[in-house]
């Protein structure tokens, strides 16, 4: 996968913990690059680079207010991630049900 196509992938975008922190912060409301950098604990440059990746996949929108760029979350691309993860909900639910059934059987019956 080329670097440009990797950057256009929502899974790649949410893979980095720092970008997930930026997404979490933007879920609370619009913010400038500087505010995001401060709140998330990134350098201005790193925050800007993370925002560029999020922007490329459509997870953030930006608008200009004077010289500042303000970013806001557009969570629609996260539907793709949610759909993929939902396939595993049944898998884990079945595993947990089997584990619960195992523990519901008295220990002396399990040893037979």
Beta strands, then each sheet from edge to edge (+ up, - down):
strand 1: 31-32
strand 2: 60-65
strand 3: 68-73
sheet 1: 1+ 3- 2+
end
